[in-house]
Amino acid sequence: MEAFSVSTEVRPPWKVITVEGEVDFDTVDAFHSIVEAAVYQAPPRLLFDLTGVTFIDSHGVDVVLDAYRDLGATASRYAD
């Protein structure tokens, strides 16, 4: 198994989440924790850099899709 890492960096107007290695059942909890925290922190725009990902299973894809949905819900609350 390849080494897994996930990090965040703010590059206005984006919060960039960089992932390397395999995103699967064994690593998805760490990935989810970082992404979930990023969704609720400024800036409210996420960019995923997945160029270093060698494999992503449905658990990892779900994390990305959940972030997309959560950001949409967050944005609609502040639109008024």
Secondary structure, 3 states (H helix, E strand, C coil): CCCCEEEEEEECCEEEEEEEEEECCCCHHHHHHHHHHHHCCCCCCEEEEEEEEEEECHHHHHHHHHHHHHHHHHHHHHCC
